[in-house]
Amino acid sequence: MGSEKKVILEARHLWKSYGKGEARVDALADVSLEIYEGELLTILGSSGSGKSTLLNSLGGMDKPDKGAIFISETDLCKMNDNALTDYRKRNIGFVFQSFNLIAELTAKENVGLTACRPEMVEQVFDMVGLKHKMNNYPSQLSGGQQQRISIARALAKDPKILLCDEPTGALDYETGKQILVELEKLVRQHGRTVVIVTHTQEIGKMSDRVIKMRNGKITQVVVNDSPVPAASIEW
């Protein structure tokens, strides 16, 4: 897959530890990976495997102790705080388990906070199928609708990569599948690059690649030549 795809983000030999002495834990231990343009990538692991630490490092929210993360030949690990803020603003869209919508603002106003251009607001509402809910407040939306609004908000800045940390974690099973269908659509129909961090193994079946992690290390990389449609996976 990598031979015909453009690498848009590359991590090399990342290390990140917490604590000292016998209490020291390596959250990342010599982790290297590439993210390709237009792919759906799943980072899979149980709690404490290092997957969220890796995601936060790739998103410029956390700095590894050692290693390098390259985007357009620029190393994130050598950036100062202002440069990292600019990197996140220009390149990364974040979707978290909690929706983080501002209760006092309408869905349209929430999305407008991050929009790189005014016309992006309606475009991303179209992409997530919620144009009819633009003037609703978060309290007037279901959990699945709120998560789709948070995806729209992340897309409104027109990011190179969408990083999703357990995006179905706060949702029931059926609603969670709807969110996965939306994320799949962003890749297959709109050519976006989406990275999903999850502990749910079945989600990996819809992905182009699966990075499996345990104890801060990548233990396996699985390439799916025929990803399963998100609507048909079960867990």
N, C-alpha and C positions, 0 to 999 in steps of 0.2 A: 504493500500500500504506500509506503513511504517514498518509493521510487517515482510515483507519478503525482504525488501530492506535495504542495509547498509547505515547508516547515515555518510556522509563524511564531512559535515560542519553544525554546529549548532550555531544559535544566541540566546542569552538569555537576555531578558529584556533590549533591546537597547534604549538609549535615546540620542538625539542629538538636540541641540537648537542653534538658531542664533539670535543675537540682545539681548538687555537688556530691562528690564522694560516693558512698554506697547508695545514696538516694538518687544518683544521676540516672536519667532516662533519656535514651536517644530516640527522639520523636521522628527524626529522619537520619538514616545511616547510609550514606553514599548512594543517594537516589539520583538517577539520571533518566530523562525521558524527553521525547519530542511530541509536540502537538501540531497536527496538520490542519491546514486551512480546509474548512468545509466538512470536518468530521464530527461524529458523535462519539465521544470518549467517556467511558465510565471508569472511575477509580473506586475500586471495591475493597472493603476491609471492615473488620469488626471495630468496636470502640477501642481506641488506644493504638490503632494500627499505624497512625501517622497520616492518614488520608486528608484530614482537615488541615493539619499543619502544612502539608504539601500544597493544598489549594490556596491557603492564605499566603504562602510564599510566592506562588505563581501569580497571585493577584496583587502583590506588592503591599499586603497588609502586615506581613511578618517578614523579618530578615533572617535568612539562614546564618549559622555561625561560620560555615565554610561553603564554598561552591560558587556557581555562577548561574544566572538565568538570563538568557539572551532573547531580546526582541529587536529585530532590525539591527543586529550586530551591537546593540547597546546592552550592557550588563546591569540589570536591576540592582544587583547586590552592591554596586558601587555608587548608586544614586543617593542623594541626600533626601530628607523628608519632603521638601518642596517638589523635587523631581519625581518622587514616588507618587505624590498626590496628583501631579499632572499625568503620570503614566496611568493611574487608575481612572482618571477622568476621561482620558482619550481612548483607552484601549480595552478596558475591562467592564463588563456588566456583571453585577452580583445578584444572585437569587438565593435567599436563605430559607431555612425551615420556618422561621417566623416571618410574617409578611412585611412588617416594619412600615406600614402605611400610616400617614398622618391623619388622625381621625377627623380633624377639623377641616380637611381639604377634600374636595371631590376627587373621584378617580382621575379625571382629566387634569386637575391641578397637581395631584401627586405625580403623575407622569410628566407633566410640564416642567417640574423642578429639574429634571435631568436632560431634557430635550436639547440636542445640539442645534436643531433648527425647528422653528414653529410647526412646519408641515409634518415633522416626524411624529407628532402626537397622534394625529388621526391615522397615520400609516401603521403605527404599532398597535393601535386599538383594532384596526382591521386584521392585523396578523394574528392576534389572540382571540378574535371573534367577539369582542365586547364593545363595539362602537355604540351599541344601544344603552350601555351602562356608564358612559363617560361622565354624566352629571350626577351619578349616585355617590353617596358617601360610603366609606368602608363598612359602617354599621348596617348599611342596606344591601350588602353583598354577602354571598355565601363564602365559605373558606376557600373553595376552589376558584371562585371569581376573584377573591382578593389575591390569591397566588398568581393568577393570570395577569392581574393588574401589576403585581410586582415584577413579573417577567416583562410586561410592556414598558415599565419604568426603566428596567435595565437595558432594554433594546433602544430606548429613545435617544440614548447618547451615541447610537450607531457604533457599538464596540466591535473590536476585532474578535473577542472571545467572550462567551457567556459562561461564567463559573457558577455552578449550582451546588450548594451544600445541603444535602438531604432535602431536596425540594418537595418531596411528598411526605416528609416526616410528620407534619402536623395535620395531615388530611386522612380521611377514611379511604378505604381501598378503591372504591369506584372513582372518587374524586381524584385520587392520586394517579390513577391510570389516565384520566383526562389530561392532567398536567403533563404526563409523559408523552401523550399524543401531541400536545402543543409543542413540546421541546423537539420531538422528532420532526414535526412539520417545519420548524425553523431551519433544521439542517437539510432535509430532503427537498423542500420546496423553495426555501429562501437562501440556501447556500451559507448559512451561518455556521460558526464553530461553537459547539456546546460541550462542556465538560461537566459530568454529573458525578458527585461524590455520594456514595451510598453504602449501606451495609446489606442491602437487599440483592442477593445474587441474581435473581431473575431479571433485574433491570439490565444486567450486562448483555442479555440476549438481543436487545434492540440496538446495541451499539456496534460501531465499526471496529472498535478495539476495547479491550478490558485490561486495565492495569490492576493486578491483585497485590495488596499490601498486607504485611504482617510484621509487627515489632519494628516499625520504622523503615522497612526494606521492601523493595519491589520483589515479589517472589515469582511472579509469572506475568507474561504479556500474551494475551489471547487475541488473535485477529479473526474477526467474523467475516467470512466472505459473503455470507447471506444473512444479514441481520433480520431478526424476527420483528414484524410490525408491533409497535407498542401496544396497540389495542388488543393483541392476542396473548400477551404475556400474563402469567398468573403467579401470585405468591401468597 
